[in-house]
Amino acid sequence: MDKLRLEIEKREDGSLSNKVVIPFINEKSLIEILKGIELEYDKSLAGAYDGISPAEFIDEFQQREEKVKSRILECECGCDGCWSFVVKITEKDDLIEWSHFEQVHRDNWEYTQIEPFQFERSDYLKEMEKLKA
């Protein structure tokens, strides 16, 4: 079972949101995990992500059944849709799974090295509750 921690970071750089959510999986930033994979494709763009606002992160989770994939990271420039990273979020009994990882602007970038992440539903929902505060 994987461990999810949603960390809220404050931005003071004039970006659209002054707070963003950075997912940490098994105590490692998802951005760092992706950077390790993306270096193979483009060193200048590898890991060029930032979080999305807490409200957007909550909305993406709540609307997961209406979408094929949910946005969990955005471009480090802060522009909506610029460099989105998406996953399929599936609820299975007492689990919430992230799978089918995709950089929406790079069809040839593969993320098959990442196994689907599986989180205990109760732990996941506790992390989501922290975003509402």
C-alpha positions in Angstrom: 0.0 0.0 0.0 1.3 3.4 -0.9 1.3 6.4 1.4 0.0 9.8 0.1 0.7 13.1 1.7 -0.7 16.3 0.2 1.5 19.2 1.1 0.2 22.8 0.7 3.0 25.2 -0.3 2.7 29.0 -0.4 3.7 30.9 -3.5 4.7 34.6 -3.5 5.8 34.9 -7.1 2.6 36.4 -8.6 1.3 33.1 -9.9 -2.5 32.6 -10.2 -2.8 30.8 -6.9 -0.9 31.7 -3.8 -1.2 28.1 -2.4 -0.6 24.9 -4.3 -0.9 21.2 -3.5 2.2 19.1 -4.0 1.5 15.3 -3.8 4.1 13.2 -2.0 4.0 9.5 -2.5 5.9 7.3 -0.1 7.6 10.4 1.2 8.9 11.5 -2.3 7.5 14.5 -4.2 5.6 13.4 -7.3 7.4 16.1 -9.2 10.7 14.5 -8.3 9.4 11.1 -9.3 8.4 12.5 -12.7 11.6 14.4 -13.2 13.5 11.2 -12.9 11.5 9.6 -15.7 11.3 12.7 -17.9 15.1 13.3 -18.0 15.2 10.6 -20.6 13.0 12.7 -22.9 14.0 16.4 -22.4 16.3 17.6 -19.7 15.1 21.2 -19.9 11.4 20.2 -19.4 11.8 17.3 -17.0 9.9 17.9 -13.8 8.8 21.4 -14.8 5.6 21.1 -12.7 4.0 22.9 -9.8 0.9 22.0 -7.8 -2.6 23.2 -8.4 -4.7 25.1 -5.9 -6.3 23.2 -3.0 -9.8 24.0 -4.4 -8.8 22.7 -7.9 -7.3 19.5 -6.4 -10.5 18.8 -4.5 -12.6 19.5 -7.6 -10.5 17.1 -9.7 -11.1 14.4 -7.1 -14.8 15.0 -6.8 -15.3 15.0 -10.6 -13.1 12.0 -11.2 -16.0 9.8 -12.4 -17.0 12.4 -15.0 -13.6 12.5 -16.5 -11.3 10.1 -18.1 -8.3 11.5 -16.2 -7.8 14.1 -13.5 -5.3 16.9 -13.4 -3.0 16.7 -10.4 -0.1 19.0 -11.4 0.3 22.0 -13.6 3.1 23.9 -15.3 5.6 25.7 -13.0 4.6 28.9 -14.8 1.2 28.7 -13.2 -0.8 29.0 -16.4 -3.8 26.7 -16.4 -3.5 24.0 -19.1 0.1 24.9 -20.0 1.8 21.7 -19.0 -0.8 19.5 -17.2 0.0 16.2 -15.7 -3.0 13.9 -15.3 -3.9 10.5 -13.9 -6.9 8.2 -13.8 -8.3 8.2 -10.3 -10.3 5.0 -9.5 -12.1 4.1 -6.3 -12.0 0.3 -5.5 -13.6 -0.8 -2.3 -11.3 0.6 0.4 -8.7 1.8 -2.1 -8.1 4.8 -4.2 -5.8 4.2 -7.2 -3.8 6.5 -9.4 -2.9 5.0 -12.8 -2.5 5.8 -16.5 -0.1 8.7 -15.9 0.1 11.2 -18.7 1.8 14.4 -19.7 -1.0 15.9 -21.9 1.3 17.6 -24.4 3.7 14.7 -24.9 2.1 11.6 -26.4 5.5 9.9 -26.8 6.5 10.3 -23.1 5.9 7.0 -21.3 5.3 6.6 -17.6 5.0 2.8 -17.6 7.9 2.6 -15.0 5.3 3.9 -12.4 3.1 1.2 -11.1 -0.4 2.3 -10.2 -0.3 3.9 -6.8 -2.8 2.5 -4.3 -3.9 4.4 -1.2 -6.1 3.4 1.7 -9.3 5.2 1.1 -9.6 6.5 4.7 -6.0 7.9 4.6 -6.6 9.5 1.2 -9.8 11.2 2.4 -8.0 12.5 5.5 -5.4 14.1 3.3 -8.2 15.6 1.2 -9.9 17.1 4.3 -6.7 18.9 5.1 -7.0 20.8 1.9 -10.4 22.3 2.9 -8.9 24.0 6.0 
